[in-house]
Amino acid sequence: MNSDDNIDLNDSSHQPITEVVIDGLAVLKIVKHCHDNIPTNVAGSLLGLDYNGILEISYTFPFLGTKSTNKEVDPNEPSNETFDEIEGAEYQVAMMRMLEDVDVDNNCVGWYQSAYLGALLTNEIVNYQFNYQSSEVLSSNTVVIIYDPIQSKNGKIILKAFKLSDKFMEIKKNDSNEYISPSDILQELPIRIKNVGHIS
């Protein structure tokens, strides 16, 4: 028996990732979701495997969108934000269970978000990514993929993968007030798009 046969594909906590490989169909799903919702920022889940320093993304699905209503918000009424978060979490778990039933990779390896004209270093993105990377149930190798539908209209797909730098993670975990340069907060990872050809 080959020693590679007993490798646990989910045990990736010991090796940091150096590259993101994303399936062409997953890229198309991200592009369609983001373009269909311009000018609203949208996000979704990335599913795949993390093995030997390479994060492979094979499937994506969108997060539940926020419900827009025309009625005015009453500041005296309790907020529905908590209920929306619970509903969104239940939706993600249910979606991953259904994908497992049809043999689709259902390991969460990160998330994606649309961003316009390069506006990617926001508190929201940094805080969400910190929650992903510091989660006890997810790998510390989770990434965020940022897609810019406005800049991509010129014929080139603007798709970038990021993770928070080790230095920033250490500062944030320790609640330190140490200064860190904005350029040292996110670490960009190279992306390779993989298309599976069907040859008859």
N, C-alpha and C positions, 0 to 999 in steps of 0.2 A: 504494500500500500504506500502511495506517495505521501510524504509529510504534508503537502499542501492540501490534502483531502480533509484534514481535521481543522482547518483554519476557521475561526469564528469571524464572519464578515462584519458583524456588528461591534466587535471589540476593537475600536479604533482610537481609544483615548490616549494611547501612548505615542502615536505618530502624527505630527501636524501635517496638514494638507499643503501641497505645493501647486496643485492644478485642479481646475474644475472642468469636467467633461460633461456636456449637456446634450441630450438627444435632440435631434432636429424637430421632432414633433412637440417636445416640451417647449422649445423656443417659439414655435408657431402658436402654441396655446397662450404663452405669455404675451406675445405681440398682439394677438387678437383681443385678448381681455383688456389690455391697456388702451388699444386704439378704439375699441367700442365704448370706452368710458371717458374719453377726452371731454372736458378738461379736469375731470375728477381724478385724484390719485387713488389707485386701486392696488390691492395686494393679494397674494396667494401663497400656497404652501408648495414646497419643493420636496419631492420624494426620490429616494435612490439609495445608494450605498457609498460607504466611505472605506476604502481599502488601499493599503500600501501608499499612503500619501496622495491618493487621487480621490476626489469626490465626484462620483458619477450620479448625475441627475437624469432620471428616466421618465418622470411623470410630474405634472403640476396640476393643481386645481385652485380655483379662486376662493378667497375668503368670502363669507357673507358680506354683502354691501350694507352700508348704513341706509336705513329707511328714510327717505326724504318725505316730509309732510309740509303742507302749506300752513298749518295752524301755528299760532304764536306759542312760544315756550313760556309757561308760567313759572317764574322763579320760586314760587311757594310750593309747587308740586315736586314730589320726589323724582329723581332722575332715573331714566330707563337704561342708563349706560351699563350698569352692573348686569341687568337682565340680558342686554345685547351681547356682553362678553361671555356670559354663561351659554347663551344660545349659540354663539360662534364656536365656542370650545366643543360643545356637544356635536355640532355639525361636522367639525374636523374629525373627531373621533369616529363618528358614524361613517363618514366618507372613507376613512382609512380602513375600517373594518370591511366595507363593501369592496374596496380595491383588493384587499387580501383574499377575498372570496373568489376573485377572478384572476388570481396570480399576478397582480401588478405589485411592484416594489412599494411597500407601505411604510418604509422607514423615513421619518421626517429628517431631512438634512438641511433645512433652512427655509427661507421664504423669499418672495420677490415683491418688488414694489415699483410702480411707475414714478418717475421724477421728471420734472420739466426743466430744460435748459441747464442741466448740470447741478441742480439744487439737491444735493444728496446728503450733505452733512447737517442734518436737522436733529433736534433733540429726540423726536419721535423715532427716527430710524436708529439712532445710537442706543436709545433705551430698549427698543424691541430687540435689537441684535444682542445687547448685553443679557437680556432675559433668556434668549436662545442659547448663547454660549455658556451661561452660568447655570443652566437648568440641570437638575440631577437626572432627569429622564432622557435627555438628549446628549449627543456627543458635543464636546467642546469645539469640534470642527465644523459646526453649522455655519452657513454663509447667508448673506443677503445678496440677491441679484437685483441690480437697478437697471431698468429699461427706460430710455428716454424716447417717447413716441414723437415728440416735436422734432428733435434733431435727426431722428431716423427717417424722416420724410424725404431727406435729400438723397436717399438711395443706399445709405450705409447703416447697418444695425448698430445702435449704440447700446450695448449690453455689457455690464461690468459686474464682476463678483468681488465682494468685500467681506472681510471679517475684522473684528476689533483686534487691535494689536495687543500683544502680551503685556506691554507696559501699561496701556490704558486699562486692561482688565484688572491688573494688580492694583492700580490706583483706585479704581471704582470699587473693587471688593473690600479694600481697606478703608473706604470712606475718607481717603486722604485728600487734602486740599492742595496737593502738589500741582504745579503748572505743567501742562503738556501741550506741545505745539499742535494746532489743528491738523497738520500734515502727518502727525504721528498717531492719530486716533484710529483711522481705518487703514487696513493693509489690503491693497488690491491684489487679487490672484488672477493668473492668466486663465482665460476661458477657451476651450476648444469645443466646437460644435461637431457632433458625431452623427452622421447619417448612415443608416443601415440600408445597403442596396439590396434589391431583390433581383437575382439573376436566375433566369429560367433556362 
